[in-house]
């Protein structure tokens, strides 16, 4: 299905946000002396900057508008100052103070972008700067605090950072990047609201100097408190390997995208320069830069589609501080804020939605937008394969928003035809259900099963055969439950046993495997000591208990493996559960995991608690039987769905 979107907008910034970013900083026409703000050595005179931050009459909140007005002349003179420097002078005066960010080379690139006067490059630089700064501030937080806030605004408002840099300095940062009431530069750029020409370069220059000034303050704090600076290492995002569906981007695909982005109504006219720079950066092997620009512009285009298809045009603009931004979270959600069905997922279709969820949201996926925007990734090592996937997906998506006749021309190209086919057949790679099927559960389960079945069939000691354990009634009850549960499960074993070969190795199976190895090792060692008559009286009693316990554990562990395997085969049926049923199901699975973990502990050589093992087993089997009787397992839901379909 194709759709042509209208492009009536000249800006995606709401009137008040537009005024805040594009106008307020230029209202006060005042000449400031750069020497009162920055010394010739690049040291920042913070008082000249913090004095521009003013507060409401009650002094309980920042006056963001008033502060932006007063900071305007400061930002302007800082920008003129940086523009007057050569790159060598910049590196001497400022780069030493930027080492704390772990990416000092980034600021040399930002200097080049400012010197180029190219708006898209400056906006990209500001995005990378805010991400880098957020990561570095998180490292500072961890000098004092324990759990770093996830959101930048919470990080900037923390007592820990105020303790290091001072509250007045943090308030300056909040005006620039920490609140929707202020300039909010980080969010309006990373969420794709600001067009290239809408972000004054002076704010980028000022953020560079502020970051250097914070490096100076941090150095003083570390020296005064005799602390060592140890930032967290950046993440090297691995290549996708099996997660890559599309082939490498070819010149032909790039050529098509260059044409399509100018014709596709998915691309807002004001945002086209971002797309153009994205391709330039890709060709220059700057894959992280390309990915950043693509992600922000995918969000812009999808927000435009979201607002059109759900008939809420106001959601295209940046929100005020009193309302929510329309970001990927809302765009990809099943429901709107008012509870109505979000029409965008239905329009895009499942393959496109699964691609977006794979790359943006699923915890086991690359989560590129989160990791890039929070400064977690080592940008020079960003994998080309990830950018290949984003570029190809973008090409296919943009084709859906061009006139049908033109789209047909492009799709006649064999390479494009193949990509469209791949996109239409895309299925999730990083959804938990997909991961369950993707890995090698079979090898884990089969090796565990083999280990259990290979338990040495050594004869039980005569004392063990004749002894009546204090929990023999529980052993009999366990055996009875094993028979009943096994009988129930075998009704659900699929005729094609090959379905078991594409499942994941989960913690339960790992625990079972560990238990099996522990039991074998303990049994062989104790049996030899029994035969050699080297066990003391209490050890002989414990060996008798162990003998009975092992006879019980073997069928129980095999039963658990069968149960988990059957449930994982039917994992797609979990969507059929209501919320309360889903919670009960999770609780049941956690109880099985808890049992295997306890079993692992009790059968260890250090514990040797065999009576407790029997009691634990009885409790676990009762829980399994009760849950099975209620028909709450996925195997029951799958059978119910099949029966309904037949009827």
N, C-alpha and C positions, 0 to 999 in steps of 0.2 A: 504494500500500500504506500502510495506517495502522497505528499501534501506540500503545498507551497505556503510558506509563512509570510505574513506581511512584515515589513520592516519600517514602521512609522517612527521609530524612536531615533532621537539624536543623541540620547544618553540613557544609560541604565542606572544613573544616580538619581535618587529622589531629589526634589528641589532643595530641601534643607541640607542634605549630604553634599550636593553639588556646591552649594554656597560655602559650606564648611571647608571643602577641599580646594575649590577653584577660586574662591573670592576673598574669604575672610582674612587670609594671610597677607593680602595685598591692600587692605583698607587703610592701615596705618602707614603713612608715608614719612618715615623717619630714618635719618642717616645714622648708622651705628658704626663705631670704630672697631674693626676686627681685633685690634690689639687688646681691647677690653674683654674679648671673648676667648681668643686663642693666642698664646704667646708664640714667639718665633720658633720655639722648640716643639711646638705642637701640643703644649699643655693646655688643657681646657680650664677656663676660669668659670667654674660652675655657677657662682653667684649671679653673674650677668645673665645667665640663662634661667636659673630657678626664680629670679625676681620677676620674670615675665609670666610665671604661673600664678594665677589669682584664684580666689575662692569666692563662693557665694556669701551673701551677707551673714548667714548663720555660721560661716566658716567650717561647716560640716561636710561640704562637697566642693569639688573642683568646679570652677566656672570655665567650662571647656571653650565656649565661644570667645569669651574675653581673653583667655590664655592664647588661643590661636591668633587672635588679632595682634597681641603684643609680641608673640614669638615671630610673627611674619618678618619684620625688619632684621631680626637676628638670623633667621634662616637665609634671607636674601644676601646678607653680607658674608655669611659662611660659604654660600654657593659661589659668590664672586671670588672669594679667597681661594677656594679649591680650584676654580677655573683658571686662576692666575699662576698656579704652580705647574712646574714640569713634573713628569712622572717620577723622575729621580728625586726631586724635592719632596714629593708626596711620600715616597717610600722611606726617605730619611726621617721626616717629621712625624709620620703617623703609623707606618706599618709596625714598628716595634711595640706600639701600644695596642696593636690588634692581634698579637700572638695569642692572647687568652681565648680567642674565638676558635682556635684550632684550624682556622681557614684563612690565614692572612693573605694568601694568594688571591682569594675571592675579591678582596678590596682593591687590589691592583686592577682587576677586571672591571670593577665598578667605576674606578677612576677613568678607565678607557671609555666606558659607556657614557659617562657624563661629558667627557671631552668630545665624543662623537655627535652629541646633541640629537641622537635618534631616540624618539620617545618610547618605542617598544622596548629597546635595549635598556633604557633607564627604568622602566616599569619592571622588567624582568630582574634587573639588578636589585631593585628594592624588595622584590619577593624573596630573592636568595638571601639578601641581607637580613630580613626579618626572621627567616627560618634559622639562619646561622646564629643570630643573636638569641633567639629563643632557646636553642640548644645550649649555648654558652651560659645563659642565665640559669638554666636548669642545673648545670654543673656547679655554679656558685651557690645555688640553693642547697645543694647536697653537702656543701661544706658544713652546714649547720643542721639542716632538716634531714628527714629520712625519706619521705615519699614526695617526689616532685609533682606539683600540680600538672594536670594534662593540658589545661587551657592557658594560653599566654596571659589573658586578663587576670586569672587567679594567681599566676606566678608573679606578675608585676605588683599585685596587691598584697603579697606575702610579707610577713614580719621579718622573715629570714633575709630577703633581699634588702629591705629597708635598713636592717642591721649592718649590712655590708656597705651599701652605697649611700644610705641616708634617704629619708622619706621624700625630701624635696626633689632629689634626683629621680626617684621612682615616679613621682607625679609628672615630671617632664615626659618620661617614657609613656605614661598612661595617656597623655594628651596626644602623642603621636601614634601609638599602636595598641593601646590597652583598653579602649572603651568605645562602644558604638556612639557615645556622646561626643567623642573627639574626632580627630582626623581618621582614626581607625584604618590606617594605611594597609596594614597587614591583611585584614579581612576583605576590604573592597577590591584588593588586587588578587589575592589567592582564590576568592570566590568568583572572579571574572566579572565584577561590576564596572570597574573603571576602564575606560578606553585609554589608549596610550597617551593621547594629548591632554588627558584630564588630571594627570598627576604632575604637579609642578616639580621640575628637577631639583629645586632648592630643598625640598623635603628629603630627597635621597642624599644630597650632600650633607645635610644636617645630621641625618642618621649615621653617616660615616663618622663624623666628628664626635657625636654623642657616644658611639661605640668605643672610639679611641679614648675618650674621657673616662668612660667606665673602666677601661683597662688600667688607667692610671690610679683610679680609686681602689680597684681590686689589688693592685700591687702594694699599695700602702697598707691595706687591711691584712694581707698575707704576711707582710713584714712585722706589723705590730703584734699579730697573734701567733707568729712563728709557725705558719701553716705552709704546706706544700701544695702547689696547684697540680691536680691530677684529674683532668677532664675525662669523661667517658669516651671510649673509642667510637668513631663513626662506624656505621654499618655498611658493609659492602654488599649491596643487594645482589643475591645470586641470580644467574640467568634462569630463564623459565624452564628449560629442558622440556619435560613432558607437557608443561602448561602452554607451550607455544603451538598455536593452531595454524596461524598464517605463516607463509614462507617469508624469507628475507625480502625487504622492500627493494624493488628494482627501479631503474631509471624510468621505465615505462609507467609504473605506478605513481612515482613522484610527478611525472609529467601530467598524468591524468588529474591528480590531486591539485596541482597548480591551476589547472583549468576549472575544475569543479568548484573549488572554493570561491571563485569569482562569480559563479553562476548560482550556487546553492543558497536558498533562502534560510538555511540553517545558520549561515554565517552572517551576523549583523555587520552592516557596512562599516560602522565605526571600529569594529574589532578585526577587520580584514588584515591590518598590518601585523597583528600578532601571528596569524596563520602564515603570513609570508616569512616572517622572521623564524618561525618554527621550522620551516623547510630549509631555510638558509643554515640554521644551526645544525640540522640533521646532516646536511651535505658537508658541513665542517667537522663532523664527528663530535659535536657537542650534544650528546644524546640526552643528558639530564635537562639541558636548556629546552630542547625540543619537547620533551615529555612535560615539563612544567607548563609551557605555553599551550600545549594540546589539552592538558587536563583542565586548565582554567577556562579554555574556550569551549570544550565539550560541556562544561557546567553552564556556561553562558547560553549556548545553543539549546541545551536540554531545558533550561529554565524558561527560555522563550517558547519552546514547544509546550512545556508544562502549563504556562500561563494561558496559551492559546487554546489548548485542547480541553482544559478544565474551566475555560471561560472566567479566568480571574486575572485580567491584564495587569492589575496593580502589583501582582507578585513578581513581575519582571524587574521592578526597580528595587534598589537597596531599601531596606526597611529603616524605619526610625528606631530610636533607642527603646521605644515602647513596644515594638513588635519584632517578630522573628524574621530573620533573613530566609529567603528561599534558597536553600543549598542542596547539595546532592542528597542529604539525608531525607529532606522532604520530597524532592523530585522523584526519588526511587521508591518511596514508601508505598504501601498498598492503599492507604487511606489518606485523605486530606485531613486537615485539622478539625474540620467540622464533622468528620466521620464518614463523609461521602467517599465513594470509590475513586481513587486516582486513575484517570483515564490514560495517563502516559504509559505505564507498563503494558496496558492492553494494546496500545497503538504500536509501541516499539516491538512487541513480541518477546517471547521467552528467550530466544537465543541472544538478542541484544542485551536484555536485562541480565542474563547470566554472565555475559562478558563483563558488564559494568560492575556487577557484584563481585565477580572474581578478582578484578583488578583494584577495586576500591575498598571493599568492605570485609570480605571473608578473612578471618584471622590467619588462616594458613596460606593465604594468597600474598602477592607482593605488596598490597596496600600502598600503592605508590603515592597517592595524593597525601595521605596522612604522613608517611615517612619523609616525603620531600618537604612538605609545608612545616613540619616540626623540626627540620634540620637534622634528621637522624642519619641521612645517607651521605656517603662519600661521593660527591658529585662527579669528580673525574673518572671514577670507576663505575659509573652508572651503566648497566648492560645495554648494549645495542638491541638485544632481542626483545626487551620490554618495550622500547620505543618503536621497534618494527610492528609489534602487535597493536600499539595505540594508533600509529599512522594508518595501518591497513584498516582497522575498525573505523577510523574517522573517514577514510575514503569511501567505504561502503555506506556509512551512515549519511554522508553528505549527498551521495547519489540519490537518496530517497527524497531529496528536497530540491531537485531540479526538474525542469519541464520534461515530460515523458519522452518526447521525441529526442531530446538531447541525451537523456539517460540511456535510451536504447542504443544510441551511437557509441557511447562509452562501453556499454555492456557487451557490444559485439566483439570487443577486444578479448582475446582468449584469456589473457592474464586477469583482467577485471572480472570476466565471467566466472573464472575459477575462485576468485576471492569472494564474490557474492555468494557462490555456492557454499564455500567454507563458513561464511558468516551465518548463513541461514541454517546451517547444521550445527552451529556451536552449542556445546553443552558444558555445564559447569565443571571446572577442574578442581576448584578449591573449596567448594561447598562441603561441609562435613560428610554428607552422604556420599559424595563423589569420592572423597578420600577413603571412606570405608571400603569402597570397591576397588580403588586404584592400587593399593599396596598389596603386600604378599601375606595376607592373613593365612592362606592355605599352608605356607611353609611353617608359620608359627604354630598354628593349631595342630598340623600333622606331626610336627616334631615333638610338640607337647604330648600328643596322644601316643606317639611311638615311645616316648620316654616313660609314660605311665604303664603302657602295656609290657614294657621291658623290665618292670620291677622284678627283682630276683625272686624266683619261686622257691625260696629256701623253706625247709620244713619248720613249722612252728615248734617251739620248745614244748615238751610234754607238760610242763607247768602251765604254759599258756593255754594248751588245749583243755586242761582240766579245771583251770581257774574260772571262777565266776566273778566277773568284774562288778564293781559297785554300780556301774551304769549300763549293765547288760540289757536292761529294759529299753534304754535309749538307743542301743545298737539295733535291737529288733525293730523299734519304731522307725529308725533311719532306713533299714533295709526295706521295710514295707513302703515307705514314701518314695524311695528310689525306684521301686518297681512301678508304682502308680504314675510318677512323673515321666519316667522313660516311656511307658506305654502311651501316655498322652502326646509326648513330643514326636514319637515315631509316626503318628498320623500326619505330621506336617513336613516330614522329610521329602524334598522334591525328588521326582524321578530322575532328573538330570543332576547328578552329584557334582557336575562341573561348575555349578553356580557357586560353589564354595571356593573356587580358585581365585576370585577377584576381591577378596575382603582384606581389611586392615588388621594389623596386630595391635590389639587393645591392651590396656593395663591388666584386665582380668586374666587374659591368656598368659601374660608375662608372669603374673603371680603364680598361676597354676604350674607353669614350667619351673619356676624357682622352687616351689613346694616339692615338685616331683624330684628334682635333683637333690634337695636336702634330705628327703625321705630315703632315697636310694643310698646316699652316702652314710646316713645314720644307721640304717638297717644292716648294711654290709659290715660296718665297723662293730656294731653291738653284737651281731650274730657271731662274728669271729671271737669276740671277747667272751661270749656265752660259751662257745664250744671249748675255748681254752680255759674256762672257769676262772677268769680274772675279774669278773664283776662282783662288786660288793653286794650285800643283801638289798639295799635300797635300789641299786642300779638294776638288779635282777627283776625286782618288782616293776620298775619303770619300763623294763624291756618287755615284760608281759603285757603291760598296758599298750605299749607301742605296737606290739604284734597284732592286737585286736583292732587298734585304731587304723593300722595300715590296710587291713582287710576291708575296712569301711571307706577309706579315703580314695582308693583306686576307682571304684564305680562312681563315687560322688564327683571327682574331678572330670571324669569322662562325661558325666551328665551335664556339668556346667559348660564344658566345651561345646557339646551338642546344642544346648540352649542358646548360647551366645551366637553360634554359627547360624542357627535358624533365625534368630532375631535380626542379625545383620543382613541376611538375605532379603528380609522383608522390611528393611529400614525405610523405604519410601512411604510405607503406610503410616509413618509417624505423623504425616500431615493430616491424617484422618482423625487424630485425637483432639479433643477439646482441651482448653488450657489446663483445667483442673486434672483431666485424665493424663495429660502430658507430664504434669508435675508429679503425679502419683507414679507414673512409669519411670521417670528419672529417679525417684526415691527408691524404687524397687531395684533398678540397676546399680545404684550406689550401695544398696545393702549387700548385693552379691559381691561387688568390689571390696566392700569392707570385710566381708567374710573371708575372701581369698587373702586379703592383706593380713588379717588376724591369723589365718592358717599359716601364712608364711612366717609370722613371728613365733607362733607356738611350736612349730616343727623345727625351728632353728636349733643347732647344737647347744646354744647358750640357754635356751628355755626348756625344751623337751617336755612340754605340757600336753601329754597325750590324752588324759581324761578330759581336760578343758577343750581339746580338739573335738572330741566326740560330742560334747554338749553344744559347742558352736555349730557343728555340722547339723545336729538335730534342729536347732533353731532356724538355720538357713534353709533346710529342706522344708520345714513347715511354712516358711514365708513363700518359698517358690510354689508349693502346692496351693496355698491360699490364693496367690495371685493368679495361678493357672486356672483355678476353679472359677474365678470371677471373669474369665475370658478377657483379660486386659492386656495380654501380650500382643505383639505385632503379628505373630503367626495366626492368632484368632481373627484379628482385623482383616488380614489378607484373605482368609478363607471366607469371611463374611462378605467382603467386596466381590470376590469371585462368584459367590452364590447369587448375589444381587444382580451381577452382570448377566449370569445365565438366565435368571428369571426374566 
